[in-house]
């Protein structure tokens, strides 16, 4: 493989490369010295599960593993206790050491659904950050300015709206950047919302007399609400460790616009050959759901779930065993949003509204798209995606 062909793989499915000329130099050195590039990707364990949005950079890392390069997966157990301010317009919740430790435990088993464990080095940034003394920390802080931090869109907006910004939040990008210094990374991959942090890491490496890392940014995946980026904190994520039928159901409940966006992002990364531009919206969702379940599980599971979903959807069959909820009510009717929450088909009112607007909610096989609906039937069957339940209203 020529270097030009290798660069083409590096650029596949990405948003931005900073800078291609630097990458060319690094690849030439790698070949000359017969030493793989050190490619860094970091995740803060702010939630116990890795979601579908994480698979975008993970898939890119898998491609680069195939080229023979060394992947360094950084679990930010130290930085997670601060909270990444990127893309946030309010203070993030600080996590305790116990919460971070518990969340970290599940990460390795999940990332190896995508990455080759034998070619991946997993490190925790508390190993070096917790050992920094005050002198080291002051030196690090001298390489950035308040003006530089306030130039960030998220900090700038908060400052202009008089929303508090803690000094500790200013330190987050510096600490993430120092990870690159400690690890001597050649390349760092992150989402587009991480660009400021990645650039700062590149700058810090130069301050510490290292060659600046190449930066690759990947597109952000919109959550199932079709509005904000996918995040557990927004309750709009699809966890890769969720049951296969839940993954399938969530993807089938996407809006047409969100499904098209997912396909545009995943198709070049996974080299899907299906002619998505030639099929209707329902077929797009079906193929998307099948392929994602196959990525998270296997082809047999994907085909089985797809067939069962289609059978239930087409024949309007209700599974023989479904949970039953007896709902105490002072009135003879109940708000649909509240009903979805009480029957555990929605975790929040926001999710319930999204599911209703997206056409994923059925009452006795009739689609419900009115978020203000007052359900009068004393009992019935609710269906959301592939989830069913029976409800009974009991007057109290």
Number of C-alpha atoms within 10 A of each C-alpha: 6 7 13 11 9 14 14 11 16 19 16 15 23 21 13 16 17 16 12 16 10 17 21 16 10 19 20 12 14 15 12 9 9 10 13 18 22 18 25 24 19 20 18 21 26 25 19 17 21 25 21 21 22 19 22 22 22 21 17 24 26 19 18 18 19 12 15 12 19 21 26 20 21 20 22 25 25 23 26 24 20 20 20 23 18 20 14 14 18 14 16 14 12 15 19 11 13 9 17 23 16 14 18 21 13 16 17 15 11 17 20 14 16 16 21 14 14 7 15 19 13 15 15 19 23 16 12 13 20 10 9 12 9 9 8 11 14 11 9 18 13 9 13 16 10 9 9 11 17 17 12 14 15 17 23 17 16 17 14 9 10 9 14 12 17 9 9 10 18 21 19 20 24 21 22 22 22 23 24 27 23 13 16 17 25 23 23 22 23 23 20 18 17 17 18 18 20 28 19 22 26 26 20 24 22 14 14 14 9 16 18 23 29 23 25 24 22 24 18 20 23 20 23 26 23 19 10 13 18 22 21 17 9 14 16 22 23 22 21 23 19 14 12 21 21 18 23 26 20 19 24 24 24 23 21 16 10 20 23 17 14 19 18 13 17 20 15 13 19 17 10 13 8 12 8 18 10 9 11 10 15 12 13 21 24 18 18 24 25 24 20 21 26 16 16 22 16 14 14 11 15 21 15 12 20 19 11 14 21 13 12 13 14 9 9 12 12 18 11 6 9 12 11 14 16 13 17 12 13 10 11 14 16 19 13 23 25 15 22 25 15 16 19 14 21 20 13 16 16 14 20 24 20 24 27 22 16 18 17 22 27 17 18 16 15 11 15 18 17 14 16 11 13 15 17 13 14 14 17 15 17 23 20 22 24 22 17 20 20 18 21 16 22 14 12 9
